[in-house]
Amino acid sequence: MTSLLVMTVALFQPKIAVMIHGAGGGGWEYNKWRPVFEQAGYQVIAKDLLPEGDLSTTTLSDYVAQARAWLPSGDHEVVIIGASMGGTIALKLAEEVSPSALILINPATPRGIGKPKEFKAVEGVQKWANGPIEDSRVAMPDSDEETIQFAHKHWRDESGLVLNELRKGVEITRPKCRSLIIISGKDTDVPPENSRALAEYLGAHTLILKAASHVGPILGKSSEAVARKSIAWLKKIH
């Protein structure tokens, strides 16, 4: 009787998918993933990370705190998904909560993992909103024109402090849950070899998309298929 009760509770335990976007983006980045996860029975939380006061003084810890506040109280099966900057936030959030799984999409490289890239520090705010649409086309070579147009209208400026933290590398603790790292073979923002090094460090599974760009797994023409593969991986580990 006790075993049956435990199985019944597990069967009806709410499933939550928290989807954390990348720098300069918003929850809309997961518009193609949301219906796939909802069809699989997940309640999807994909909100916009917002400045804490002034954008120029917003830090990564501010974003982590916001994402933490998205989580509902009570017992839930929580999967945390993060792309690029969102991948780092997902890893930091996993230090505070106990997700059932992590899915990291071309995550910003943590400190001590892979080879650091040289970068020029951003002072104040990185201006991305209302930029040339050609910049979006270059960044999204595997997306359709409708998605490019939508993204171009919705990119936002980003905190220089956050970008500098990410590029220096943030210290992380290995999560206790299972992880999947989705790696784009044509990522020009996060070197694929760094993502592979992170996967080795975490003992994570990998899904390698040889022809995908940095944002391709969530904004590319094959993004729904990538979401379905992510669901298949979740079913396999649970």
Buried (B, 14 or more C-beta within 10 A) or exposed (E): EEEEEEEEEEEEEEBBBBBBBBBBBBBBBBBBBBEBBEEBEBBBBBBEBEBBEEBBBBBBBBBBBBBBEBBEEEEBBBBBBBBBBBBBBBBBBBEEBEBBBBBBBBBBBBEEBBEBEEEEEBEEBBEBBEEEEEEBBEBBBBBEEEBBBBBBEBBBBBBBBBBBBBBEBBEBEEBEBBBBBBBBEBBEBBBBEBBBBBBEBBEBBBBBBEEBBBBBBBBBEBBBBBBBBBBEBBEEEE
